[in-house]
Amino acid sequence: MQANTLKYVTLFLIGSVVFFVFDVASDIYERVIANNAPGFLDAVHLCFEVFSAVALVLAIRILVQQLRWLEARNRQQSESLSFLRGEMDSFVRGKFEEWNLTAAERDIAMYILKGLSIADIAAARSTAEGTVKAQTSNIFRKTGVASRMELMSLFMDEFLDVGVRLGDRQH
């Protein structure tokens, strides 16, 4: 359930509690304070309203706690994602340096990691597809892989290991 939905449900429950509290107060005044002796059904009705009001207050408390937990979790995950994005960039640049890729090869490798085709890369760099293919072959040779999928897999496997190590250090 999304946080906004929980907020609306909580507001609805608060409105219900307000209704029940006023209704209980009215019934107590009318039957107990004004000396109109309540009958058995009136007493049962009053008890049910009191029970309902208490149950709604507890439900509101649980929902508020759940909302706070969701917001804290969302904040933590956003911070982790932001951190990992920065780490990924640093990791990729480090690998490019380790493999001694030229500036053009780095650009193409980055486009490959983003999933662009040879034609898309050539269009983005305003170069011929043959040039991109030749540079892609150089990238594969320097990195020791045979395909685009292997290159992507190499990054993902190694980066996931880095992410796990970084996550362990943060906790």
Secondary structure in CASP SS format (residue, H / E / C, confidence):
PFRMAT SS
TARGET T0000
AUTHOR 0000-0000-0000
METHOD secondary structure of the structure
MODEL  1
M C 1.00
Q C 1.00
A H 1.00
N H 1.00
T H 1.00
L H 1.00
K H 1.00
Y H 1.00
V H 1.00
T H 1.00
L H 1.00
F H 1.00
L H 1.00
I H 1.00
G H 1.00
S H 1.00
V H 1.00
V H 1.00
F H 1.00
F H 1.00
V H 1.00
F H 1.00
D H 1.00
V H 1.00
A H 1.00
S H 1.00
D H 1.00
I H 1.00
Y H 1.00
E H 1.00
R H 1.00
V H 1.00
I H 1.00
A C 1.00
N C 1.00
N C 1.00
A C 1.00
P C 1.00
G C 1.00
F H 1.00
L H 1.00
D H 1.00
A H 1.00
V H 1.00
H H 1.00
L H 1.00
C H 1.00
F H 1.00
E H 1.00
V H 1.00
F H 1.00
S H 1.00
A H 1.00
V H 1.00
A H 1.00
L H 1.00
V H 1.00
L H 1.00
A H 1.00
I H 1.00
R H 1.00
I H 1.00
L H 1.00
V H 1.00
Q H 1.00
Q H 1.00
L H 1.00
R H 1.00
W H 1.00
L H 1.00
E H 1.00
A H 1.00
R H 1.00
N H 1.00
R H 1.00
Q H 1.00
Q H 1.00
S H 1.00
E H 1.00
S H 1.00
L H 1.00
S H 1.00
F H 1.00
L H 1.00
R H 1.00
G H 1.00
E H 1.00
M H 1.00
D H 1.00
S H 1.00
F H 1.00
V H 1.00
R H 1.00
G H 1.00
K H 1.00
F H 1.00
E H 1.00
E H 1.00
W C 1.00
N C 1.00
L C 1.00
T C 1.00
A H 1.00
A H 1.00
E H 1.00
R H 1.00
D H 1.00
I H 1.00
A H 1.00
M H 1.00
Y H 1.00
I H 1.00
L H 1.00
K C 1.00
G C 1.00
L C 1.00
S C 1.00
I H 1.00
A H 1.00
D H 1.00
I H 1.00
A H 1.00
A H 1.00
A H 1.00
R H 1.00
S C 1.00
T C 1.00
A C 1.00
E H 1.00
G H 1.00
T H 1.00
V H 1.00
K H 1.00
A H 1.00
Q H 1.00
T H 1.00
S H 1.00
N H 1.00
I H 1.00
F H 1.00
R H 1.00
K H 1.00
T H 1.00
G C 1.00
V C 1.00
A C 1.00
S C 1.00
R H 1.00
M H 1.00
E H 1.00
L H 1.00
M H 1.00
S H 1.00
L H 1.00
F H 1.00
M H 1.00
D H 1.00
E H 1.00
F H 1.00
L H 1.00
D H 1.00
V H 1.00
G H 1.00
V H 1.00
R H 1.00
L H 1.00
G H 1.00
D H 1.00
R H 1.00
Q H 1.00
H C 1.00
END
